[in-house]
Amino acid sequence: MNEVRHGEERKAVLSLADVDEKEVLDIGAGPLAIMAVQDYDCFVTSIDLDTDKLAEFEGLAADAGVAEKISFEVADASDLPYCDDAFDIGICFGALHHVPVERREQVISELARVSYERFVIAEFTPEGFAELHGGEAFTPVDLTKLEGLLKGMGDVSVHQVGKMAVYVFEKNR
């Protein structure tokens, strides 16, 4: 998969999340945090367990001149160290498949807990997953199960963005 399409997918997710000038939690360090600051004037907390990845994107944020608006933190998405409703919006872009299957529901529960307005989960379709991680040890997210879980929690809309399924869960409008 090329980075340009990933960039377009990230832009679409940020637009669907309606992040303008919001406090955003970004699960899984990556370019989304930088884009959120540059394009939407957000304050972002980007979490990951991979300290090398955090350092890489912290350096890229500094190079882009947006480091002062992004906090890069080591945190476990299945046990977030933040209070309830700490962020306006939570986003998990292409990171859920990196979480062991048995902990994925806890990640979703934590994302819901710390997000005040809405949270967004973007995961690869089977075709997108095969292109990105074919032959690797990751287990794809069961999108049917994910959609059912989210619909059981409340108001969710589903969008197709490239080779990703995007779930926008509304909490407080």
N, C-alpha and C positions, 0 to 999 in steps of 0.2 A: 504494500500500500504506500502511496506517496504522501509526503508530508503536506503537500498543498491541499489534498482532499481532507486530510486530518484537520488542517487549518480551517477549511470551509465547514467541516462538521462541528468543530469547536465554536465557530462563530454562530452557527445555527442553534447550538445548544445554549449559548449565552443569550441569544435573542429570545428563545423559547422560555428561558428562565427569568427573563425580565429583570436583569441584574443592575440596571442603571443606578449608579451611586449607592449601591447596597454593600452591606457587610456579607461576604461570601466565604463559605467553607469549601475548599477544594480537596477532595479525597484523592490522593495519588498525585504527587508532584509532577508537573508537566507544564507545557506552554499555555494551558488554559488560564492560569493565574495571571500571567503577563498580559495576555489578550484582554482579560477582564479589566485590568487597570488601564491599559492603553486605550481601549475602545469604549469602556463604560464607566470609567472613573470610580471603580470599586476599591474597597479595602478588602484584601484577601488573606485568609489563613490557609496555607497549603500544607497538608500533612502527608507523611509517608513514614514507613519504617526503614526505608533504604536511605541511609545518611549520605551515600555518594550521590544519589539522585537529587536529594534536597540541596546538597552543595552545588551540583551542576546547575540547577535552575535558579538558585540564589545568585550565582555568578551571572547567568544570563539576564536575570532581572536587573542586576546592577549595570550590566552593559547596556540595557534598554532604558536605563534611567528611571525605573519604577520600583526599585528595591524598598524605598521608604513606605510603600503602600502594601507590601506583601510580607507576611510573617511566615517563615518556613519553620515548621515544627515537627519533631519526631513524635508520632502518636499512632496508636493502634485504632483503626477505624471501628473495630468491634467493641472498643471500650474507650470512648472519647472523653478526654479530661475537661470538658466544657459543661457549663450549666445548661439547663433546659432553655430553649429558644435563644441561644447565644448568638446565632447568626440569622440574618434576614433570609438567606438562601443557602442551601447546601447542594453541592454538585459532586457526583461520582461519575466521572467521564472515563469509560473504558478501564476501570480499575477493579470492578467487582469480580471479574474472572481471575484476578490475582489472589483473591481471598479463598482459603479452603472452603469447600462446599458447605461443610457443617457450621461455618461461622458467618455465612452470607446473610442469613435472616437477622442476625445480631447487628451486622453492619447497617442494614436497612433500618432497623429499629433505632439505632443510635443516630443515624442521619436524620430520621424523623424527629427524634427528641431534641436535637440541637438546632433545628431549622424552624424559624418562626413563620415565615410566609409560605414557603414552598421548598420542595427539594426535587432534584432532577437526577435520574439515573440513566446514563447512556451506555448501552452495551452493544457489542457486535452481533450482527445476524450470523447465522451459521456460515454463510459465504464469507463474510468479512472476517470472522474468527479464523476460518481455514486459511485465508490469505495471510493474516498477520501471525498466527500462532500454530499453523499446521505442523504437526510433528513435535511440538513442544509439550512440556508436562502440564500445562494449564488445562483446566476443565472449563469448557464454555458454560455460560450462564443459560439455564433453561428459561427462555424468554416467556413461554406460556405459563410456567410456574411463577415467574417474577410478576407478570401482569396480574395473575390471579391473586397473589399475595397483596399487591398494591391496591387492587380494586376492593379487596376485603377490608382494607384500612380506610378507604374513603374515596375522595374525588381525584381521579387520575385520568390524564389524557395521554394517548399514545401517538407518537409521530415517527415516521420513517425518514431518516436523514442519511443519505448515502447508504452505506452498508451497516448502519447502526439503527437500533430501536431506541427511541428516547421516550422516557416516562416522566411526565411532569405531574407531581403530586401537590395539590393545593391544600394548604392547611388553613391559613387566615388571609382572606382577601380584604 
